[in-house]
Amino acid sequence: MYENDPMLLIYPGNDVAYMSLIDDRPSQILKALVERYIHDGAPVGSRRLLEDLATPVSSATVRSDMVMLEERGLLCSPHTSAGRIPTELGYRFFVDRLITMSPLTSESVDRVNHQLSSNQTPSELLERASKVLSDMTALAGVVVAPKQELSCLRQIDFLPLSDNRVLVILVLNEKEVQNRIIDMGREFSEAELQQMANYLNRRFSGEDLLKIKANVLQDMQDDKVEMNRHMQMAVEMAAKTFDGDDLEPECVVSGQSNLIQMAGAGGADQLQMLFESFQQKRDLLHLMDQCSRAEGIQVFIGKESGYQVFDECSMITAPYTDAQKNVLGMLAVIGPKRMAYQDVIPMVDMTAKMLSAALNPED
């Protein structure tokens, strides 16, 4: 059940002195301009702002304040337009100091709650969380699976396949099942495979996968004279099972096509770089790993992420946790800098908490 408790927001932006130098009226003008630009996607002029401001002011005052905000790097004038748009610094000030979060509707809560039910496997929950984030925000949804050191082996089984291949069935944590196919170079009987599975289950059941991998590598370096033939083959089979990039966290991305709108802002080349990054997932995993070391929601705007491929994007991340509130993994929404932060931040927060609850049904 989702509890609408307060969100803890962590901002990677610089807490620079300019924030204390802007008084209330220019701040409200900036707030109105950012909200209008997010809504319309067009440069905002003083006449439009006069209609949006709650407190009546003169057009000359609005124009003067817009010039001051531009001089301080919070606004800029695209091309020769008389209107202004927010800079990354302007978005940062808006998110840090001025934003008014949109309340979540009961329909939104019910929809996410329906998608993330506790009777699904962890893999299914991660897929659904990514999809529901994308659907609810019309942006890209990203979910990074728990690191494998957090995955505990419950049972391992082997089944013979054709062409010297073996199907490995891993039962992890409470109910997650993973299947892998390895090539052993020769055929094994069901009896041989059962004997090797029994040995590995006795030796490694209850341990995390990265520890298992380290122990297997150590066993392969030890004097094999001390092992009988079946133990040697079991260790070699385990080495093939836990080798390679399979132990890297899985990264599920949904809704990449929602970002086609960014081609107009950052150009087609930037969009192609972004899609390639989604496919390779390396930068995403590195960034999300950094996010997992901090509590709460984090908002990255443009170059704040530190990765060039995300320079034209904003990213909102939140952790999901186990029953003891330990961080298991991260989820995020990625979109253009001109995103509706006031709507997306609460949605990311709610989805993270619902995913945590679904992964820990005993709560």
Residue pairs with C-beta under 8 A, 6 or more apart in sequence:
1 113
1 357
2 109
2 112
2 113
2 350
2 353
2 354
2 357
3 353
4 104
4 350
7 101
7 296
7 297
7 345
7 346
7 349
8 295
8 296
8 297
9 296
9 297
9 298
9 299
9 345
10 294
10 295
10 296
10 297
10 298
11 92
11 95
11 96
11 298
11 299
12 298
12 299
12 300
12 304
13 92
13 95
13 96
13 299
13 301
13 304
18 72
18 73
18 74
18 89
18 93
19 93
19 96
19 97
21 72
22 30
22 69
22 72
22 74
22 93
25 55
25 57
25 61
25 65
26 65
26 68
26 69
27 93
27 97
27 98
28 53
28 54
28 55
28 98
29 49
29 53
29 62
29 65
29 66
29 69
30 69
30 74
30 75
30 86
30 90
30 93
30 94
30 98
31 94
31 98
32 49
32 52
32 53
33 44
33 49
33 66
33 75
33 84
33 86
34 86
34 90
34 91
34 94
34 98
35 52
35 342
36 44
36 48
36 49
36 52
37 43
37 44
37 85
37 86
37 338
38 338
38 339
38 340
38 341
41 338
42 83
43 77
43 78
43 81
43 82
43 83
43 84
43 85
44 83
44 84
44 85
45 82
45 83
45 84
46 59
46 62
46 63
46 66
47 59
48 83
49 62
49 66
50 57
50 59
50 62
53 62
66 75
66 84
69 75
69 84
69 90
70 76
70 77
70 84
73 87
73 89
73 90
74 86
74 87
74 89
74 90
74 93
75 84
75 85
75 86
75 87
75 90
76 84
76 85
76 87
77 83
77 84
77 85
78 85
86 94
88 301
88 302
88 303
88 304
88 337
91 301
91 302
91 314
91 337
91 341
92 301
92 304
94 341
95 299
95 301
95 341
99 341
99 342
99 345
100 342
101 342
101 345
101 346
102 340
102 342
102 343
102 346
103 346
104 346
104 347
104 350
108 136
108 347
108 350
109 350
111 132
111 136
112 132
112 136
112 350
112 351
112 354
113 354
115 128
115 129
115 131
115 132
116 125
116 128
116 129
116 132
116 351
116 354
116 355
116 357
116 358
117 358
118 357
118 358
118 359
118 361
120 128
120 358
121 175
121 176
121 177
122 145
122 173
122 175
122 176
122 359
123 145
123 176
123 250
125 355
125 358
125 359
126 143
126 145
126 250
126 252
126 329
126 355
127 143
127 252
127 254
129 141
129 143
129 252
129 320
129 331
129 351
129 355
130 141
130 142
130 143
130 252
130 253
130 254
130 331
131 141
131 254
131 255
132 141
132 351
133 139
133 141
133 142
133 143
133 254
133 255
133 331
133 332
133 333
133 347
133 348
133 351
134 140
134 141
134 254
134 255
134 258
134 333
135 141
135 255
136 347
136 351
137 333
137 335
137 339
137 343
137 344
137 347
138 255
138 258
139 255
139 258
139 259
139 333
139 334
139 335
139 339
139 344
140 253
140 254
140 255
140 256
140 258
140 259
140 278
140 333
140 334
140 335
141 253
141 254
141 255
141 331
141 332
141 333
142 251
142 252
142 253
142 254
142 284
142 288
142 331
142 332
142 333
142 334
143 251
143 252
143 329
143 330
143 331
143 332
143 355
144 249
144 250
144 251
144 252
144 284
144 285
144 288
144 289
144 329
144 330
144 331
145 249
145 250
145 251
145 252
145 329
146 249
146 328
146 329
147 210
147 249
147 329
148 208
148 209
148 210
148 247
148 248
148 249
149 208
149 209
149 210
149 211
150 208
150 328
151 172
151 173
151 176
151 208
151 209
152 172
152 173
152 206
152 207
152 208
152 209
153 170
153 171
153 172
153 204
153 205
153 206
153 207
153 208
153 209
153 212
154 171
154 172
154 173
154 174
154 205
154 206
155 169
155 170
155 171
155 201
155 205
156 168
156 169
156 170
156 171
156 197
156 200
156 201
156 204
156 238
156 241
157 168
157 169
157 197
158 166
158 167
158 168
158 169
158 188
158 193
158 194
158 196
158 197
158 237
159 166
159 167
159 169
159 190
159 193
160 166
160 167
160 187
160 188
160 189
160 190
160 193
161 167
161 181
163 183
164 183
164 184
164 185
164 186
164 187
165 181
165 182
165 183
165 184
166 181
166 182
166 183
166 184
166 188
166 193
166 237
167 179
167 180
167 181
168 179
168 180
168 181
168 182
168 237
168 241
169 177
169 178
169 179
170 177
170 178
170 179
170 180
170 241
171 177
172 178
172 209
180 241
180 246
182 237
182 240
182 241
183 240
184 236
184 237
184 240
188 196
188 233
192 230
192 233
195 230
195 234
196 230
196 233
196 234
196 237
197 234
199 230
199 231
199 234
200 234
200 237
200 238
203 215
204 212
204 215
204 238
207 215
209 242
209 247
210 247
212 238
212 242
213 242
213 243
213 247
216 235
216 238
216 239
216 242
217 239
219 227
219 235
220 235
220 236
220 239
224 232
227 235
248 285
249 285
249 289
249 329
251 281
251 284
251 285
251 288
253 278
253 281
253 284
256 275
256 278
258 335
259 271
259 274
259 275
259 334
259 335
259 336
260 271
261 336
262 270
262 271
262 274
262 312
262 313
262 335
262 336
263 270
263 271
265 312
265 336
265 337
265 338
266 311
266 312
266 336
270 309
270 311
270 312
273 308
273 309
274 309
274 310
274 312
274 313
276 309
277 283
277 284
277 307
277 309
277 310
278 284
283 307
283 309
283 310
286 307
287 300
287 305
287 306
287 307
287 310
287 315
288 317
288 329
288 330
288 332
291 298
291 317
291 319
291 330
291 332
292 319
292 327
292 329
292 330
295 319
296 318
296 319
297 316
297 317
297 318
297 345
297 348
297 349
298 316
298 317
298 318
299 314
299 315
299 316
299 341
299 345
300 310
300 314
300 315
300 316
300 317
301 314
301 337
302 310
302 311
302 312
302 313
302 314
302 337
303 311
305 311
305 313
305 315
310 334
312 336
312 337
313 334
313 335
313 336
313 337
314 334
314 335
314 336
314 337
314 339
314 341
315 332
315 333
315 334
316 332
316 333
316 341
316 344
316 345
316 348
317 330
317 331
317 332
317 348
318 330
318 331
318 332
318 348
318 349
318 351
318 352
319 327
319 328
319 329
319 330
319 331
319 352
320 327
320 328
320 329
320 330
320 331
320 352
320 353
320 355
320 356
320 359
321 327
321 328
321 356
322 328
322 356
322 359
322 360
323 360
323 362
323 363
328 356
328 359
331 348
331 351
331 352
331 355
332 348
333 339
333 344
333 347
333 348
335 344
357 363
